[in-house]
Amino acid sequence: MADQSIGKDGNKKEIRQPVSMPTEGVAGFTSAWRSQLPVLDSKKCNGCLLCWIYCPEALITREDRSIDLRYCKGCGVCARECPVNAIEMAREGEQNR
């Protein structure tokens, strides 16, 4: 599935969307065994969509960059790819401190 957007140079760019979406497996939600989770600072987010593109589990929504933590494995790819450090990895249970 692909959408069109216009880049800074004025040319149309194709934005690809994930082919599959996460679903609950036999063992339940995959977040039960992670040790870290991503925390998004929406004030820092510049909307580049790199987190959405690189998330290996397709858990980040394109529209508002919300993260479906039920399936997040805590790999940290989204945080590493964010050019403005809008996503930080927090230890499970410490994200609200």
Buried (B, 14 or more C-beta within 10 A) or exposed (E): EEEEEEEEEEEEEEEEEBEEEBEEEEEEBBBEEBEBBBBBEEEEBEEBBBBBBEBEBBBBEBEEBEBBBEBBBBBBBBBEBBEEEBBBBBEEEEBEE
